[in-house]
């Protein structure tokens, strides 16, 4: 019986010459040309991104100090200053938005993927979520202005959080739905076969298994909300003062007032005629870009983990 190695074809010099000549065929040349064009276009698309990042590091990094993180924004003719209150306001409003959007998004994802996945209601809800994911951010601000600001009579962190939650909700919902759908059916069937109810299976098997994917959606939604400007102009406005009087004491009433944010600070100071405020806008832009970048990287690292396979 012949060995497998003896059955392998042996390339002769004529075969090698035919392979060399195949590089001159039109479709091979076309493939090489299209690959080169795609590579060039990719680098051209990355040029604006890297140019902006380099410019932020050059102009913003030179003026960025530790003092910027815990001091108030400078006035028109004041030197120094920082964006501590804007950073704190951004964290608080994104936190409020997460408290609203994450529970509702996960519950909606459970309904879409488990409880009513084949119903007409789930189709309508899924379609609305996809439409909402492309919703202009300024319209979310207009909605929150009419629903919260006009109702309460003042700009506040609550209104800003409501506006940002509208933008976060579809991202959390659709990502969580896909993560729950990826949980293997055999795991749920095994849980039900051992006597667990549907609620116990969902709580102890499905959601813990889908947790990395759900956290990915939350991180991506937080990254989007942190960089939004238009909704906050209609809802939170801006403030040159601290939102809270003491770092370890946040009272609910203190959030019911105009609140500073990083995005609005950049918007206000970027067009200022004072050099110090423009430099502060560059430093705040660098910090905001780094925050969004780190949040996206955390989301990508969570999604790259070995998830469940069908």
N, C-alpha and C positions, 0 to 999 in steps of 0.2 A: 504493500500500500504506500502510495507516494505521500511524502510529508507535505504539510501546508506550505512550507517555505519553498518547496520545489515547484509548486503550482503558481507562484507569484509571477506575473508577467515581467519580462526583462526589457527595458527600454534600449533600443538600438540607436545608433548615431542618426539614422534617418528619422526616427521618431522625435529625437531631440531637435533636429533641424526643423521639423514641421511645427513644433511648439514655439520655436523662436520666430518663425515666419507668421505665426498666428497673431503676434503683437501688431502686425501691420494691417490686420483686418479692420474694416470700417467700424464694426460694432465695438471692437476692443479699443480703438482710438476714441470713439464716442464716449465709452465708459470712463476712460482716463480723463478726457476733457471735462465731462460733467462732474467727476469727483474733484478735479482741480477747481472748477467754478464754485462748487458747494463749499469747499474749504476756504476759498477767498471770501465768499459772501459771509461765512461764519465769522472770520476774523474782522470783516468790515462791520458786522453787527456788534461785535464786542468792543470796538473802538470807542463809541460813545459811553458805554458803561465804564470802562477803565479810565477814560479821560475825566469823567465826573468824579470817580472815586479818588483819583490822583489829585485832582484840583481840591477836593474836600480835605484831603490829608495835608496838602501844602498850605492852603489858606486857613483852614479851621484848626489843624493840629498845632500850628505855630502859636496860636493864642489860647489854646486849651490848657487850663490849669485846674488843680484840685479845688480851688476856691470857686470856680464856676458852678460846682455841683451843690453848694449849700448857701449861696448868696442870691439876693434879689436882682432882677434885671436893672440895668443902669437907666437913669433918666437921660433927657436930651443932652445935658452938658455935664454929665458925671462920668468919671473914668472908672474902669474896673467893672465890678458887678458880675452877675452870673445868670443861670437859668434854673436854679434849684426849685423855685415854686412851680415853674412850667413842667419840670420833670416829675415832680410829685403829683401835679394835676393830671398829667397824662396817665400815670400809673393808676390813680384813683378812678378816672373815668373809664379806662380800659378794664379795670377790675369790676366796675359796676356793669359794664356791657357784658363781661364774661359771666357774671352771676345771673344775668337775664337770658343770654343766648345759649349757654352751654346746657343747662338742664332742659330747656325747651327743645333744643336741637337734638339732644340724645333721645328724648322721649319720642320726638317725631321720627327719628331714624329707626327706633324700635318698632313703631307702628308700620313704617314703610317696608321694613325688611322681614318682620316676623308676624305681626298681628293682622295686618291688612294688605299684604304685599300684592295680592291679585285683585283688590277692590278698585272700584272707580274712584273712590275718594283718594286712595294712595296715588293714583295716576295724576289727579288734579294737583295734589299737594306737591308731588315731585316736579311737575311742570312749573308750578309757581315758584318753587325753590330755585330751579334753574334760571327762570326769568329774573328772580331777585338777585341772583349771583352777579348778573350784569347790570344791576340797578345803579344809575348815576348817584354818586355819594351826596351830591348837593340836594337831591330830592329827598333823601333820608333826613337831611338836616331840616328841610322845609316841613316835612311831616312831623318831626319831633318839635319844631317850633310851634306848629299849630296845636299839637296834642299835649305838650308839656309847658312850654314857655308862656303861651297865651293863657293857659289854664291856671298856672301858678302866679303869673304876673311878673316873673323875673327869670333872668338867665341863671343857669345853675349847672353843677356837675351832674345832677340827675338827668337833666335834659340831654347833656352831652353823652352820657352813658346809654340813654335810650336810642339816640341817633346811631351810635357806633354798634349797638346790639343788632340793629336792623341789617347792617352790613356783615356782621359776624355770623348771624343765624344760618344763612344758606350754606356757608362754607362748612360749619360744624355739622349741619344736618346731612349734607350729601356725602361728606367724608366718613361720618359715623355709619351711615347706611351701608356704604361699600365695605367698611371694616366688619360690620356685623354679618353681611352676606358671605364674607370669606371664611367664617367659622365653619369647619367641616361638619357636615350633617351627621356623621357617625358619632361625634362627641355629644350632640344633643340627643340623638336616639339612644345612646348608651345611658345618658342621665335619666331619660324618661323610662327606659327599661329597668332601671334600678328603683323606680318608684317615685322619682321626683316629679313635682308638678311643673307646669309650663312656666310659672313665675319663678320657682326655684331654679329651674334650668337656665332661665334668662339671667337671673341675678348671680348665680354661682358658677355658671359655665360660659354662657355666651358673652356677657359683658367683660369679664376678666380676660377672656381670650382675645377679644377685639380691642382691648384697652390701648395697645400701641398705636393702632390706626386711629382711634378716637382722639388720642392726645396729639397726633399729627394734625388732624383737622383743627383742633383748638389752637395749636401753635401758629398755624397758617392764618387763622382768623385773627388772632392777637396781632400778628405782624401787619396784617392789612389795616386793622383799626388804629394801630399806633401811629401810622403815617398819614391819616386823613386830616384834612384842613377844613374843607367846605362845610361839613356837618357841624363842626364846632363853632364856626363863625355865626351860625344861626341859633345855636343852643347854649354854649358855654361862654361865648364872647372871649374876654381876656381880663386879666387882673395883674397888677404889679405887686401884689401882696401875697403872703402865705395864706393858703386855704385853711390851715389848721393852726391853732395857737401853740400847741405842744405836740411834739413828734409822736408821743405815745398815747395821745388822746384824740380820737377822731369822733366827734359828735355828729349825729345825723343832721342837725340844724346847720352845721357849718358847711355842709355840702350844698346847701340851698342858696348859693350866691355865685356871681361870675367867677370863672375858674380859668387859670392860665394853662396853656398846653404848649408842648414843644413845637408843634406844627404851626400854630397861630403866632407864636413868638417869632419863628423864622419868617412868616409871611409879613408881620409888622415891621421887623427890623431890617429886612433885606432891602427895602426901598427907603430907608432912613437917610437923611443928609449928614448924620453924625457918623464918623468913622468907627467909633467904639461900638456902636450898636450894629453896624454892618459886620464888623469882626465877630461880634457875639452871635450873629445869625449864622456865620460860617461854622463857628464852633458847635453851635446847637445842631446844625445840619449834620455835621460829622457824627455827633453822638447819636442822633436819631437814626442815621443810616446804619451805624454799627449795631444798635439795638434791634432794628428790623432784620439785619443780616444774621445776627446770632440767633434770633427767634426762628428764622427760616431754616438755619442749619440744624437747630435742635429738632424741628419738625421733620426734616429730611432724614436725620439720623434715626428717629423713631420709626419712620416708614421703611427704612432699609433693613430693619431687623427681620429675622426670619419669621414671617407671619405664618398663620395657618394655611395649609393647602387643602384644596378640595379633594 
